[in-house]
Amino acid sequence: MSTASEIEVRPGVRGDKPDIVGTRITVYDVLDYLAAGMSSEQIIVDFPELTDGSIRAALKFAADRERRLVNPS
């Protein structure tokens, strides 16, 4: 799965944080909801512009970023 089609950074939008394409919902928002115990289904009910795929893309984006921080090569 490529996150390039699902995640974008737009200067001046949400503090330049990566967000889900077509929304103002950041990767951080999605991760925070999941960490608080919400399921993907609950998040989608609250934010119907999101899909299961966009939530998975946020997780992959965060995992890839973490991997780059640990192994910057």
Secondary structure, DSSP 4 states (H G I P E B T S, - for coil): --STTTEE--TTSGGG--EETTSS-BHHHHHHHHHTT--HHHHHHH-TT--HHHHHHHHHHHHHHHHHHH---
